Amino acid sequence: MSKSPVTVLGLGAMGTALATAFVTGGLPTTVWNRTPGKAEPLVALGATAADGLPSAVTASELVVVCLLDHDSVHETLDPVADGLSGRTLVNLTNGTPAQAREMAGWAAGRGIAYVDGGIMAIPPGIGTEQAFLLYSGSRSAFDAFAPALELLGAPRFVGEDPGLAALLDIALLSGMYGMFAGAFHALALANTEQFPAAEFGPLLAGWITAMASGIPHYAHQIETGDYATGVVSNIGMQAAAFANLLETAEAQGLSPELLAPLGSLMSRRVADGHGREDVSGVVELLKRA
Ligand SMILES: NC(=O)c1ccc[n+]([C@@H]2O[C@H](COP(=O)([O-])OP(=O)(O)OC[C@H]3O[C@@H](n4cnc5c(N)ncnc54)[C@H](OP(=O)(O)O)[C@@H]3O)[C@@H](O)[C@H]2O)c1
């Protein structure tokens, strides 16, 4: 693998994990952080602490930025745009598709090759088999630096529209938070009767994992708009049972607010005459005109 240098801007929990993966992977790594002092552990591993932001961005052809949010990226990069010109910027800061596209336009106007990314891992997972990262934007820039990016986790280039990685990142996080919403409610419900967490936690994790196997089937239904083929558990039956979820929460002294919106959509879908179809048809009610 080529040992071309890399610069990492931002040494929070994630930036530090990214820089660690580059250094331990053998890449000459320059690091910078707004607040001084965070580079020391990385310097001990072999990284170079830049003596300022301008020298950080000119130290490497590949500049990886991982800051808090979109505003902090502009605040940091706007003053050093000239130094970035002719280099590749990989932005691993969480953001919206619109922010990614805006950043790509900003980079294009300054002669900077741009790749946007979404990190699907937590910091301890970086560089392990569990980690994968989504990328979109300049394909040629991605290809040129793919060997370096592989050190962070499995790279997945999803398209040249720079907003696509952010869209899929946000979609995956949306699925995760929806899962957490249900899980937190379930854990709280079991806890109302002091059922042992050590027993219920694994039971719930196994159940959610088993139910997740239906997601590809739902994905196909949502892609085709056909919610009536291959239905095993129709939404009419599920909506009837869902009422028991809400009633039980109230009876156990729990607010059902994490679950109630899905119940409302299911009831509306049944009322609209789709009771024999699959539950995934609720997405039709989410679409704005
Ligand atoms: N941690 C995770 O589990 C995880 C997972 C996936 C994606 N991400 C994404 O990775 C990015 C970084 O997360 P993190 O966990 O490293 O967060 P963090 O530990 O809170 O670190 C935030 C970083 O942003 C810098 N920063 C904030 N505002 C700034 C500004 N105005 N100008 C310059 N630098 C600024 C901070 O610098 P100072 O040290 O000077 O404050 C620090 O380096 C976020 O977009 C996050 O959504 C995180």
The ligand as an SDF file (V2000), in Angstrom:
LIG
                    3D

 48 52  0  0  0  0  0  0  0  0999 V2000
  -18.2960    9.6430   18.3620 N   0  0  0  0  0  0  0  0  0  0  0  0
  -19.0990    8.8810   17.6280 C   0  0  0  0  0  0  0  0  0  0  0  0
  -19.6220    7.8460   18.0890 O   0  0  0  0  0  0  0  0  0  0  0  0
  -19.3440    9.2340   16.1800 C   0  0  0  0  0  0  0  0  0  0  0  0
  -19.7970    8.2350   15.2920 C   0  0  0  0  0  0  0  0  0  0  0  0
  -20.0000    8.5750   13.9570 C   0  0  0  0  0  0  0  0  0  0  0  0
  -19.8090    9.8720   13.5280 C   0  0  0  0  0  0  0  0  0  0  0  0
  -19.3940   10.8310   14.4280 N   0  0  0  0  0  0  0  0  0  0  0  0
  -19.2270   12.1960   13.9390 C   0  0  0  0  0  0  0  0  0  0  0  0
  -17.8610   12.5870   14.0170 O   0  0  0  0  0  0  0  0  0  0  0  0
  -17.7870   14.0010   14.2510 C   0  0  0  0  0  0  0  0  0  0  0  0
  -16.8810   14.2560   15.4430 C   0  0  0  0  0  0  0  0  0  0  0  0
  -17.4120   13.5700   16.5690 O   0  0  0  0  0  0  0  0  0  0  0  0
  -16.5670   13.3580   17.8960 P   0  0  0  0  0  0  0  0  0  0  0  0
  -17.1300   12.1500   18.5710 O   0  0  0  0  0  0  0  0  0  0  0  0
  -15.1050   13.4290   17.5970 O   0  0  0  0  0  0  0  0  0  0  0  0
  -17.0140   14.6680   18.7090 O   0  0  0  0  0  0  0  0  0  0  0  0
  -16.2220   15.3870   19.9150 P   0  0  0  0  0  0  0  0  0  0  0  0
  -15.4390   14.3920   20.6880 O   0  0  0  0  0  0  0  0  0  0  0  0
  -17.2420   16.1960   20.6220 O   0  0  0  0  0  0  0  0  0  0  0  0
  -15.1860   16.3430   19.1820 O   0  0  0  0  0  0  0  0  0  0  0  0
  -15.6090   17.4800   18.4600 C   0  0  0  0  0  0  0  0  0  0  0  0
  -14.4540   18.0170   17.6660 C   0  0  0  0  0  0  0  0  0  0  0  0
  -14.9170   19.1450   16.9090 O   0  0  0  0  0  0  0  0  0  0  0  0
  -14.0660   20.2550   17.2000 C   0  0  0  0  0  0  0  0  0  0  0  0
  -14.8080   21.4950   17.0510 N   0  0  0  0  0  0  0  0  0  0  0  0
  -16.0440   21.7870   17.5370 C   0  0  0  0  0  0  0  0  0  0  0  0
  -16.4020   23.0270   17.1620 N   0  0  0  0  0  0  0  0  0  0  0  0
  -15.3690   23.5390   16.4560 C   0  0  0  0  0  0  0  0  0  0  0  0
  -15.1440   24.7650   15.7830 C   0  0  0  0  0  0  0  0  0  0  0  0
  -16.0910   25.7320   15.7810 N   0  0  0  0  0  0  0  0  0  0  0  0
  -13.9720   24.9420   15.1380 N   0  0  0  0  0  0  0  0  0  0  0  0
  -13.0270   23.9670   15.1280 C   0  0  0  0  0  0  0  0  0  0  0  0
  -13.1710   22.7720   15.7420 N   0  0  0  0  0  0  0  0  0  0  0  0
  -14.3380   22.5550   16.3800 C   0  0  0  0  0  0  0  0  0  0  0  0
  -13.5940   20.0190   18.6200 C   0  0  0  0  0  0  0  0  0  0  0  0
  -12.4490   20.7870   18.8710 O   0  0  0  0  0  0  0  0  0  0  0  0
  -12.0590   21.2460   20.3600 P   0  0  0  0  0  0  0  0  0  0  0  0
  -11.2820   20.1080   20.9630 O   0  0  0  0  0  0  0  0  0  0  0  0
  -11.2760   22.4620   20.1370 O   0  0  0  0  0  0  0  0  0  0  0  0
  -13.3640   21.5080   21.0910 O   0  0  0  0  0  0  0  0  0  0  0  0
  -13.2930   18.5140   18.5320 C   0  0  0  0  0  0  0  0  0  0  0  0
  -12.0860   18.2750   17.8670 O   0  0  0  0  0  0  0  0  0  0  0  0
  -19.2310   14.4960   14.4770 C   0  0  0  0  0  0  0  0  0  0  0  0
  -19.7300   15.0760   13.3070 O   0  0  0  0  0  0  0  0  0  0  0  0
  -19.9720   13.2070   14.8160 C   0  0  0  0  0  0  0  0  0  0  0  0
  -21.3610   13.2610   14.5030 O   0  0  0  0  0  0  0  0  0  0  0  0
  -19.1360   10.5320   15.7280 C   0  0  0  0  0  0  0  0  0  0  0  0
  1  2  1  0
  2  3  2  0
  2  4  1  0
  4  5  1  0
  4 48  2  0
  5  6  2  0
  6  7  1  0
  7  8  2  0
  8  9  1  0
  8 48  1  0
  9 10  1  0
  9 46  1  0
 10 11  1  0
 11 12  1  0
 11 44  1  0
 12 13  1  0
 13 14  1  0
 14 15  2  0
 14 16  1  0
 14 17  1  0
 17 18  1  0
 18 19  2  0
 18 20  1  0
 18 21  1  0
 21 22  1  0
 22 23  1  0
 23 24  1  0
 23 42  1  0
 24 25  1  0
 25 26  1  0
 25 36  1  0
 26 27  1  0
 26 35  1  0
 27 28  2  0
 28 29  1  0
 29 30  1  0
 29 35  2  0
 30 31  1  0
 30 32  2  0
 32 33  1  0
 33 34  2  0
 34 35  1  0
 36 37  1  0
 36 42  1  0
 37 38  1  0
 38 39  2  0
 38 40  1  0
 38 41  1  0
 42 43  1  0
 44 45  1  0
 44 46  1  0
 46 47  1  0
M  CHG  2   8   1  16  -1
M  END
$$$$
